[in-house]
Amino acid sequence: MIPKIFFKSCQKGEASLIAWERFFKNNKILYKTDRFFKSVFFNKSNIGIFFGSWKPYKTSFHKCKNRVVNSYENFIVNETSLLGREKITEAFQENWYRIGLNGFLSNTGKFNNHQMPSDRWEMIREKRGIEFLPWNFDGSYILVCLQLPGDASLQGADISQWMFDICSQIRKKCDFPILIRTPQLKRNFDQLLLNKTLELKNVSLQNGTRENLLETLDNSLFVCTFSSGIGIDALIRGKPVVVSSKASFVYDSRTKLNDAIELKYNKNNRLNILSNIAYCQWSLEEIELGLPWKHLLNLIY
């Protein structure tokens, strides 16, 4: 098995891929990169390494990733972090990565992260300055969090339709105020569905920013998300989460919507969930030391 790094899977010199190359080079592990070969169609027993999600787009980097995904039996994908996420920008600017085998979502990737100890969670919590709060069931509204339309984490779902459907379900069951939060990046949502949702009783819209994230979570009764990482943020802040998709890393700790409306929350041990998530996330320094490679290798052989 020869690892092959695909620098052409992204638009710039991606730091995580450079760290992977340094690990292989420093440890005299035979590897290849797309700097020196033209075709991505190689022996399926080899393993491709690239950055970012793949979509059916015609850009060169999406074509590269799709060819790897469709041609290799195994591949390692480096994606955005999960714990202690910083301000979200169009250009990824973090030193921590979610790293999975054959996928980057909870229901597609393999992370070798079942029933893990809390050591990595404690380390990441300290290094990233994460404030882990006790359960807090007080709040003044139900928070419904949107995601970027067409994002790979939606797995084809229409986030605008999901917004209307879940807000309609809530409104049929209770009169609690509903606050809809947009993502930190500016995107257009289906205006018809947005207008229909805002016409429901006591529904308001918030422009989501990094600056208002924690306060917005803390003042909510509970948080509804399709598969967004904000579900992890909510759990860390002690807020119950209603999750629609198994792609979410907190799906197993979800509260069903009807139960949440009745204030009956899933209070399972959050530490177990966060400890498992911590073994999905690695720093640039750890990549260069080969820690994620060694952690995932037994899933391949």
Buried (B, 14 or more C-beta within 10 A) or exposed (E): EEBBBBBBBBEEEBBBBBBBBBBBEEEEEEBBBBEEEEEBEBEEEBBBBBBBBBEEEEEEBBBBBBBBBEBBEBBBBBBBBBBBBBEBEEEBEBBBBBBBBBBBBBEBBEBBBEEBEBEBBBEBBEEBEBEBBEEBEEBEBBBBBBBBBEBBBBBEBBBBEBBBBBBEBBBEEBEBBBBBBBBBEEEEBBEEBBEBBBEBEEBEBBEBBEEEBBEBBBBBBBBBBBBBBBBBBBBBBBBBBBBBBBBBBBBBBBBEBEBBBEEEBBEEEBEBBBBBBBBBBBBBEBBBBBBBBEBBBEEBE
